[in-house]
Amino acid sequence: MSDSKVTTLKLKEMKQRGEKITVLTCYDYSTAKMLDKAGIDVLLVGDSLGMVLLGYDSTIPVTMEDMMIHTKAVSKGTKKALVVGDMPFMSYQISVSESVRNAGRFLQEAGANAVKLEGGREIACTIQAINAAGIPVMGHLGLTPQSINKLGGYRVQGKDEAAARIILNNALALQDAGVFAIVLECVPAPLAKMVTERLDVPTIGIGAGVDCDGQVLVIHDLLGLYSEISPKFAKTYASLHSTIGEAVGQYKADVRKGVFPGPEHSFGMDPGEIGKLY
Ligand code: KIV
């Protein structure tokens, strides 16, 4: 792929060519630089940061201010990937005008290229208004963690015909409202395949099987950094939790033994100069 910026149009062209789209969550400047350099197409500043960075039990307590800080950091570290800011709970539920204002902050203050909202046809008018303001919108269906209290738990959605039909109809409604892509989280693989075939816009799966147009993972799951929950759908490509534990243990032992810092980590001084102080 070229070195030019990833755009929503490019993502649509990737779907048409059958080229899989890679998406990862990202919450800070240094990681953004690494993921961007590795050629990841989309960096999603997910409200999952509430759980993996801030230690909350869910994404519900995450605020606009939390999202602004992390989205700014990711935007600064990104040259090529499309940066998508996740609109947090209650930033787009109160009124359409407040939603447009909050979505605008992601682009104007935090440097994002697009925003993501959770929900189906009930937020179609909000998506249309945000889009009309020139802000690209990514949808999110299936398991929508901001509605965890309504869904009653983190479980697969759309397992029977009626529930699957609702997800399919919501996907079509979001496409009509103007989304450029839709995240499908925790839905059966055959349903994700059908939705993907029925849509012109790309689907991005997480726990939705291999037939989506792209995949997203939480970077902490991919790197084995978050030990509290390990979802069935997450593949762990590294075990940084234990690597970091070993490195920190080694540092502690070196400090206790007095072997860190060594001469190579210390600054010298003319003995005559220090002698004057004794
Ligand atoms: O917040 C997040 O990380 C997300 C992804 C899991 C899609 O919404």
Residues whose N, C-alpha, C, O or C-beta is under 5 A from the ligand:
A	BS01	KIV	T25 G46 D47 S48 V183 V216
